Amino acid sequence: MAVTIKKVGVIGSGQMGNGIAHVAALAGYDVVLNDVSDERLKSAMATINGHLSRQVAKLTITEDARKKALDRITSAGTLDGLSDCDLVIETAVEKEEVKRKIFHELCAVLKPEAIVATNSSSISITRLAASTDRPERFIGIHFMNPVPQMELVELIRGIATDDNTFDTAKEFVGKLGKQVAVSEDFPAFIVNRILLPMINEAIYTLYEGVGNVEAIDAAMKLGAHHPMGPLELADFIGLDTCLSIMQVLHEGLADSKYRPCPLLVKYVEAGWLGRKTQRGFYDYRGDKPVPTR
């Protein structure tokens, strides 16, 4: 069943979810943003408006485009609100059991021809597809963070994903103004297969006392021209997400080089997850970030 995408559902209104809603609405799609919390939905809409206003101030979009984009986004507190969407993109926490539960409940209300996608950054698309009633219309559409600024989207087919689904997803991504990188369905795909082991190694470098937080980040910014140091980037991504991806790599590829650093595990256990909790490798509670080690 071929489908023309006009209405896009987004499950989860956090950093990734509100970013996807932002770019989809700006590209002319009607968007339904779903979350279990009304407060999160209100916060997401405020975030989207703020980011759109910043684009207006920079003259990258017009005030009229901002208003029209906001008008295209509606909120839904239950999955029933996504029933008439042509494409639904899930952006929940990077835990397979959580995603599988969402897909099971979503498929019960979604029209049969709709495409289901996950924004997972590491989990097997084939396994997630198997938890749905439409594995041939299931695909990985992995956006980068922050979504409005980052040009790349990884497309990942599961073993059952059909050509129509892939072609439709590719066309959708193109209409958002993004570039596609096609990845095979291996743990962490392309970007995170390369990026997260580097971050994990930076954490080992801190753990083993080779350098402190400031030295490690300065070394990579000034010595390798990275725009952010690896520990600063880990805080931006979320240390819980970094740990989840490393666990997927370690378990999926059975190679000790992907073992998550014990210090990363300790920070996550402490609830120090980076920017979103105000503490990670930096403490963000003051006027400027201060290293925590």
Secondary structure as the mmCIF struct_conf table of DSSP 4:
data_model
#
loop_
_struct_conf.conf_type_id
_struct_conf.id
_struct_conf.beg_label_comp_id
_struct_conf.beg_label_asym_id
_struct_conf.beg_label_seq_id
_struct_conf.end_label_comp_id
_struct_conf.end_label_asym_id
_struct_conf.end_label_seq_id
STRN STRN1 LYS A 7 ILE A 11
BEND BEND1 GLY A 14 GLY A 14
HELX_RH_AL_P HELX_RH_AL_P1 GLN A 15 LEU A 26
TURN_TY1_P TURN_TY1_P1 ALA A 27 GLY A 28
STRN STRN2 ASP A 30 ASN A 34
BEND BEND2 VAL A 36 VAL A 36
HELX_RH_AL_P HELX_RH_AL_P2 ASP A 38 ALA A 57
TURN_TY1_P TURN_TY1_P2 LYS A 58 LEU A 59
BEND BEND3 THR A 60 ILE A 61
HELX_RH_AL_P HELX_RH_AL_P3 GLU A 63 ARG A 72
STRN STRN3 ILE A 73 ALA A 76
BEND BEND4 GLY A 77 THR A 78
HELX_RH_3T_P HELX_RH_3T_P1 LEU A 79 LEU A 82
TURN_TY1_P TURN_TY1_P3 SER A 83 ASP A 84
BEND BEND5 ASP A 86 ASP A 86
STRN STRN4 LEU A 87 GLU A 90
BEND BEND6 GLU A 94 GLU A 94
HELX_RH_AL_P HELX_RH_AL_P4 GLU A 96 CYS A 107
TURN_TY1_P TURN_TY1_P4 ALA A 108 VAL A 109
BEND BEND7 LEU A 110 LEU A 110
TURN_TY1_P TURN_TY1_P5 PRO A 112 GLU A 113
STRN STRN5 ILE A 115 THR A 118
BEND BEND8 SER A 121 ILE A 123
HELX_RH_AL_P HELX_RH_AL_P5 ILE A 125 ALA A 129
TURN_TY1_P TURN_TY1_P6 ALA A 130 SER A 131
BEND BEND9 THR A 132 ASP A 133
HELX_RH_3T_P HELX_RH_3T_P2 PRO A 135 ARG A 137
STRN STRN6 PHE A 138 PHE A 143
BEND BEND10 ASN A 145 PRO A 146
TURN_TY1_P TURN_TY1_P7 VAL A 147 GLN A 149
STRN STRN7 LEU A 152 ARG A 157
TURN_TY1_P TURN_TY1_P8 ILE A 159 ALA A 160
HELX_RH_AL_P HELX_RH_AL_P6 ASP A 163 LYS A 175
TURN_TY1_P TURN_TY1_P9 LEU A 176 GLY A 177
HELX_LH_PP_P HELX_LH_PP_P1 LYS A 178 LYS A 178
STRN STRN8 GLN A 179 SER A 183
BEND BEND11 ASP A 185 PHE A 186
TURN_TY1_P TURN_TY1_P10 PRO A 187 ILE A 190
HELX_RH_AL_P HELX_RH_AL_P7 VAL A 191 TYR A 207
TURN_TY1_P TURN_TY1_P11 GLU A 208 GLY A 209
BEND BEND12 VAL A 210 GLY A 211
HELX_RH_AL_P HELX_RH_AL_P8 VAL A 213 GLY A 223
BEND BEND13 ALA A 224 ALA A 224
BEND BEND14 PRO A 227 MET A 228
HELX_RH_AL_P HELX_RH_AL_P9 PRO A 230 ILE A 237
HELX_RH_AL_P HELX_RH_AL_P10 LEU A 239 LEU A 253
HELX_RH_3T_P HELX_RH_3T_P3 SER A 256 TYR A 258
HELX_LH_PP_P HELX_LH_PP_P2 ARG A 259 CYS A 261
HELX_RH_AL_P HELX_RH_AL_P11 PRO A 262 GLU A 269
TURN_TY1_P TURN_TY1_P12 ALA A 270 GLY A 271
STRN STRN9 GLY A 274 GLY A 274
HELX_RH_3T_P HELX_RH_3T_P4 ARG A 275 THR A 277
TURN_TY1_P TURN_TY1_P13 GLN A 278 GLN A 278
STRN STRN10 ARG A 279 ARG A 279
BEND BEND15 GLY A 280 PHE A 281
STRN STRN11 TYR A 282 ASP A 283
BEND BEND16 ARG A 285 LYS A 288
STRN STRN12 VAL A 290 PRO A 291
#
